[in-house]
Amino acid sequence: MKKKPLPPFSFKRPLPQVLIRHLNNGIVNLKYLDKENNEHELNCSLVRHDPNAFRPDKSGKPNMVQVWDIDEERWIEFDYGMLTDYKGRVE
């Protein structure tokens, strides 16, 4: 099985508490790698969701984040450790 490449070292990931605070207060723009190493850009929020977004998924993986995708109008999950870019609150 291939190992996923790490996000660029020059990228500074926000603290989980900062990410959750931004998600709870508005729309956030970020990029992440999925399981197939495809990068996705996402405008997302937690305004209508439980503020405790960090939770294990069905396989027990820590750091999975569930957010509302503003553009696709659906809930999605991504691995916090696979963030590749974070622009913070955009709205």
MDTraj code that builds the backbone (N, CA, C; nanometers):
import mdtraj as md
import numpy as np

residues = "MET LYS LYS LYS PRO LEU PRO PRO PHE SER PHE LYS ARG PRO LEU PRO GLN VAL LEU ILE ARG HIS LEU ASN ASN GLY ILE VAL ASN LEU LYS TYR LEU ASP LYS GLU ASN ASN GLU HIS GLU LEU ASN CYS SER LEU VAL ARG HIS ASP PRO ASN ALA PHE ARG PRO ASP LYS SER GLY LYS PRO ASN MET VAL GLN VAL TRP ASP ILE ASP GLU GLU ARG TRP ILE GLU PHE ASP TYR GLY MET LEU THR ASP TYR LYS GLY ARG VAL GLU".split()
xyz = np.array([
    [0.0841, -0.1189, 0.0000],
    [0.0000, 0.0000, 0.0000],
    [0.0883, 0.1247, 0.0000],
    [0.0554, 0.2189, -0.0868],
    [0.1329, 0.3419, -0.0959],
    [0.1049, 0.4326, 0.0226],
    [0.2098, 0.4984, 0.0705],
    [0.1921, 0.5972, 0.1763],
    [0.1498, 0.7293, 0.1141],
    [0.0647, 0.8004, 0.1838],
    [0.0215, 0.9313, 0.1373],
    [0.1358, 1.0302, 0.1565],
    [0.1556, 1.1197, 0.0596],
    [0.2577, 1.2224, 0.0815],
    [0.2095, 1.3187, 0.1886],
    [0.3017, 1.3707, 0.2638],
    [0.2662, 1.4683, 0.3654],
    [0.2376, 1.6021, 0.2997],
    [0.1477, 1.6800, 0.3579],
    [0.1272, 1.8146, 0.3064],
    [0.2589, 1.8924, 0.3112],
    [0.2721, 1.9958, 0.2275],
    [0.3973, 2.0710, 0.2235],
    [0.4400, 2.1196, 0.3609],
    [0.5698, 2.1118, 0.3890],
    [0.6203, 2.1522, 0.5197],
    [0.6082, 2.3024, 0.5429],
    [0.6015, 2.3805, 0.4357],
    [0.5905, 2.5247, 0.4516],
    [0.4504, 2.5658, 0.4991],
    [0.3550, 2.4749, 0.4898],
    [0.2183, 2.5038, 0.5308],
    [0.2057, 2.4903, 0.6824],
    [0.1518, 2.5906, 0.7468],
    [0.1298, 2.5848, 0.8912],
    [-0.0176, 2.5604, 0.9171],
    [-0.0482, 2.4403, 0.9674],
    [-0.1855, 2.3998, 0.9958],
    [-0.2380, 2.4788, 1.1161],
    [-0.3626, 2.5269, 1.1101],
    [-0.4188, 2.5952, 1.2268],
    [-0.4406, 2.4949, 1.3397],
    [-0.4365, 2.5422, 1.4627],
    [-0.4685, 2.4551, 1.5760],
    [-0.6127, 2.4070, 1.5613],
    [-0.6433, 2.2848, 1.6046],
    [-0.7807, 2.2348, 1.5936],
    [-0.8839, 2.3301, 1.6558],
    [-0.8483, 2.3907, 1.7707],
    [-0.9410, 2.4819, 1.8375],
    [-0.9690, 2.6055, 1.7521],
    [-0.8671, 2.6535, 1.6819],
    [-0.8834, 2.7703, 1.5943],
    [-0.9711, 2.7339, 1.4749],
    [-0.9441, 2.6182, 1.4146],
    [-1.0248, 2.5719, 1.3025],
    [-1.1721, 2.5614, 1.3423],
    [-1.2001, 2.4984, 1.4549],
    [-1.3388, 2.4819, 1.5010],
    [-1.4034, 2.6173, 1.5301],
    [-1.3293, 2.7085, 1.5926],
    [-1.3846, 2.8417, 1.6210],
    [-1.4193, 2.9135, 1.4904],
    [-1.3296, 2.9081, 1.3924],
    [-1.3579, 2.9718, 1.2638],
    [-1.4786, 2.9071, 1.1954],
    [-1.4860, 2.7743, 1.1976],
    [-1.5986, 2.7031, 1.1358],
    [-1.7308, 2.7359, 1.2043],
    [-1.7285, 2.7542, 1.3346],
    [-1.8500, 2.7862, 1.4097],
    [-1.8967, 2.9298, 1.3900],
    [-1.8072, 3.0167, 1.3402],
    [-1.8410, 3.1585, 1.3271],
    [-1.8577, 3.2054, 1.1842],
    [-1.8428, 3.1172, 1.0875],
    [-1.8588, 3.1605, 0.9496],
    [-1.8115, 3.0560, 0.8504],
    [-1.7773, 3.1030, 0.7311],
    [-1.7332, 3.0152, 0.6229],
    [-1.5813, 3.0179, 0.6148],
    [-1.5233, 2.8998, 0.6007],
    [-1.3786, 2.8816, 0.5954],
    [-1.3417, 2.8239, 0.4588],
    [-1.2292, 2.8702, 0.4030],
    [-1.1774, 2.8129, 0.2794],
    [-1.0531, 2.7326, 0.3132],
    [-1.0492, 2.6069, 0.2655],
    [-0.9338, 2.5210, 0.2905],
    [-0.9154, 2.4228, 0.1766],
    [-0.7995, 2.3577, 0.1751],
    [-0.7709, 2.2510, 0.0796],
    [-0.7211, 2.1308, 0.1578],
    [-0.7553, 2.0108, 0.1086],
    [-0.7114, 1.8885, 0.1738],
    [-0.6926, 1.7794, 0.0691],
    [-0.6172, 1.6758, 0.1061],
    [-0.5989, 1.5587, 0.0210],
    [-0.6954, 1.4502, 0.0647],
    [-0.7620, 1.3856, -0.0317],
    [-0.8507, 1.2745, 0.0016],
    [-0.7720, 1.1429, 0.0029],
    [-0.8422, 1.0314, 0.0185],
    [-0.7779, 0.9002, 0.0276],
    [-0.6987, 0.8632, -0.0972],
    [-0.7378, 0.9185, -0.2130],
    [-0.6697, 0.8894, -0.3391],
    [-0.5638, 0.9945, -0.3721],
    [-0.5310, 1.0799, -0.2749],
    [-0.4335, 1.1883, -0.2908],
    [-0.4768, 1.2960, -0.3892],
    [-0.6063, 1.3120, -0.4084],
    [-0.6582, 1.4216, -0.4892],
    [-0.6813, 1.5410, -0.3972],
    [-0.6397, 1.6583, -0.4424],
    [-0.6594, 1.7776, -0.3617],
    [-0.7964, 1.8375, -0.3911],
    [-0.8666, 1.8769, -0.2854],
    [-0.9988, 1.9386, -0.2966],
    [-0.9954, 2.0739, -0.2270],
    [-1.0572, 2.1737, -0.2915],
    [-1.0754, 2.3032, -0.2276],
    [-1.2187, 2.3087, -0.1777],
    [-1.2375, 2.3669, -0.0621],
    [-1.3658, 2.3582, 0.0047],
    [-1.3983, 2.4877, 0.0760],
    [-1.5196, 2.5359, 0.0571],
    [-1.5760, 2.6419, 0.1404],
    [-1.6717, 2.5708, 0.2337],
    [-1.6465, 2.5802, 0.3632],
    [-1.7240, 2.4995, 0.4573],
    [-1.7539, 2.5768, 0.5849],
    [-1.8438, 2.5196, 0.6672],
    [-1.8874, 2.5838, 0.7906],
    [-1.9436, 2.4796, 0.8861],
    [-1.9561, 2.5193, 1.0114],
    [-2.0238, 2.4384, 1.1130],
    [-2.1357, 2.5173, 1.1799],
    [-2.1784, 2.6245, 1.1166],
    [-2.2769, 2.7132, 1.1783],
    [-2.4018, 2.6373, 1.2203],
    [-2.4407, 2.5350, 1.1442],
    [-2.5625, 2.4603, 1.1779],
    [-2.5310, 2.3222, 1.2338],
    [-2.4177, 2.3039, 1.2995],
    [-2.3775, 2.1713, 1.3440],
    [-2.3178, 2.1756, 1.4839],
    [-2.3049, 2.0595, 1.5436],
    [-2.2430, 2.0428, 1.6746],
    [-2.1023, 2.1035, 1.6731],
    [-2.0678, 2.1897, 1.7705],
    [-1.9362, 2.2525, 1.7709],
    [-1.8205, 2.1542, 1.7899],
    [-1.8475, 2.0338, 1.8341],
    [-1.7404, 1.9354, 1.8529],
    [-1.7246, 1.8534, 1.7244],
    [-1.6568, 1.9103, 1.6248],
    [-1.6467, 1.8468, 1.4929],
    [-1.5441, 1.7346, 1.4898],
    [-1.4438, 1.7392, 1.5763],
    [-1.3426, 1.6344, 1.5758],
    [-1.3996, 1.5116, 1.6446],
    [-1.4026, 1.4007, 1.5714],
    [-1.4562, 1.2776, 1.6269],
    [-1.4020, 1.1608, 1.5456],
    [-1.3947, 1.0429, 1.6045],
    [-1.3505, 0.9267, 1.5276],
    [-1.4551, 0.8883, 1.4242],
    [-1.4104, 0.8402, 1.3092],
    [-1.5066, 0.7890, 1.2117],
    [-1.5332, 0.6421, 1.2430],
    [-1.6010, 0.5712, 1.1545],
    [-1.6383, 0.4315, 1.1812],
    [-1.5185, 0.3408, 1.2028],
    [-1.4053, 0.3725, 1.1418],
    [-1.2870, 0.2883, 1.1576],
    [-1.2042, 0.3287, 1.2796],
    [-1.2492, 0.4294, 1.3537],
    [-1.1808, 0.4711, 1.4751],
    [-1.0640, 0.5654, 1.4519],
    [-1.0547, 0.6247, 1.3337],
    [-0.9457, 0.7178, 1.3044],
    [-0.9699, 0.8493, 1.3779],
    [-0.8686, 0.8989, 1.4482],
    [-0.8835, 1.0309, 1.5096],
    [-0.8659, 1.1388, 1.4027],
    [-0.9004, 1.2598, 1.4362],
    [-0.8773, 1.3766, 1.3518],
    [-0.9663, 1.3873, 1.2291],
    [-1.0718, 1.3069, 1.2197],
    [-1.1660, 1.3252, 1.1098],
    [-1.2558, 1.4438, 1.1455],
    [-1.2750, 1.5329, 1.0496],
    [-1.3550, 1.6530, 1.0706],
    [-1.4762, 1.6460, 0.9787],
    [-1.5929, 1.6664, 1.0350],
    [-1.7155, 1.6696, 0.9558],
    [-1.7582, 1.8146, 0.9435],
    [-1.7780, 1.8611, 0.8181],
    [-1.8153, 2.0000, 0.7922],
    [-1.9248, 2.0056, 0.6872],
    [-1.9960, 2.1178, 0.6832],
    [-2.0958, 2.1419, 0.5801],
    [-2.0261, 2.2074, 0.4618],
    [-2.0293, 2.1405, 0.3456],
    [-1.9727, 2.1942, 0.2220],
    [-2.0723, 2.2944, 0.1656],
    [-2.0367, 2.4220, 0.1667],
    [-2.1260, 2.5296, 0.1240],
    [-2.1629, 2.5155, -0.0240],
    [-2.0653, 2.4836, -0.1088],
    [-2.0886, 2.4776, -0.2531],
    [-2.1673, 2.3540, -0.2951],
    [-2.1369, 2.2390, -0.2349],
    [-2.2042, 2.1137, -0.2701],
    [-2.3317, 2.0906, -0.1885],
    [-2.3501, 2.1701, -0.0829],
    [-2.4656, 2.1599, 0.0070],
    [-2.4837, 2.0190, 0.0616],
    [-2.3761, 1.9700, 0.1244],
    [-2.3806, 1.8375, 0.1867],
    [-2.2712, 1.8284, 0.2920],
    [-2.2878, 1.7319, 0.3845],
    [-2.1862, 1.7066, 0.4860],
    [-2.0743, 1.6227, 0.4251],
    [-1.9515, 1.6586, 0.4562],
    [-1.8370, 1.5786, 0.4138],
    [-1.7413, 1.5621, 0.5321],
    [-1.6525, 1.4657, 0.5207],
    [-1.5481, 1.4445, 0.6208],
    [-1.4128, 1.4530, 0.5532],
    [-1.3145, 1.5052, 0.6266],
    [-1.1771, 1.5018, 0.5791],
    [-1.0859, 1.4812, 0.6994],
    [-0.9652, 1.4371, 0.6722],
    [-0.8652, 1.4130, 0.7759],
    [-0.7912, 1.5439, 0.8033],
    [-0.7996, 1.5918, 0.9256],
    [-0.7334, 1.7167, 0.9648],
    [-0.5842, 1.7137, 0.9299],
    [-0.5213, 1.5985, 0.9415],
    [-0.3790, 1.5848, 0.9119],
    [-0.3457, 1.5997, 0.7647],
    [-0.4462, 1.5976, 0.6790],
    [-0.4231, 1.6073, 0.5348],
    [-0.4567, 1.7457, 0.4783],
    [-0.4725, 1.8458, 0.5661],
    [-0.4902, 1.9827, 0.5173],
    [-0.3660, 2.0252, 0.4411],
    [-0.3842, 2.0874, 0.3261],
    [-0.2709, 2.1359, 0.2474],
    [-0.2680, 2.2880, 0.2367],
    [-0.3808, 2.3526, 0.2664],
    [-0.3872, 2.4994, 0.2635],
    [-0.5047, 2.5435, 0.3481],
    [-0.4884, 2.6573, 0.4144],
    [-0.5948, 2.7094, 0.4995],
    [-0.5967, 2.8601, 0.4866],
    [-0.7051, 2.9129, 0.4315],
    [-0.7161, 3.0576, 0.4141],
    [-0.7942, 3.1222, 0.5281],
    [-0.8490, 3.0405, 0.6157],
    [-0.9244, 3.0951, 0.7279],
    [-1.0625, 3.1399, 0.6871],
    [-1.1219, 3.2226, 0.7720],
    [-1.2579, 3.2686, 0.7457],
    [-1.2616, 3.3584, 0.6239],
    [-1.3565, 3.3313, 0.5363],
    [-1.3747, 3.4125, 0.4158],
    [-1.5048, 3.4900, 0.4197],
    [-1.5893, 3.4596, 0.5177],
    [-1.7175, 3.5280, 0.5317],
    [-1.7609, 3.5281, 0.6751],
])
top = md.Topology()
chain = top.add_chain()
for i, resn in enumerate(residues, 1):
    res = top.add_residue(resn, chain, resSeq=i)
    for name in ("N", "CA", "C"):
        top.add_atom(name, md.element.get_by_symbol(name[0]), res)
traj = md.Trajectory(xyz[None], top)
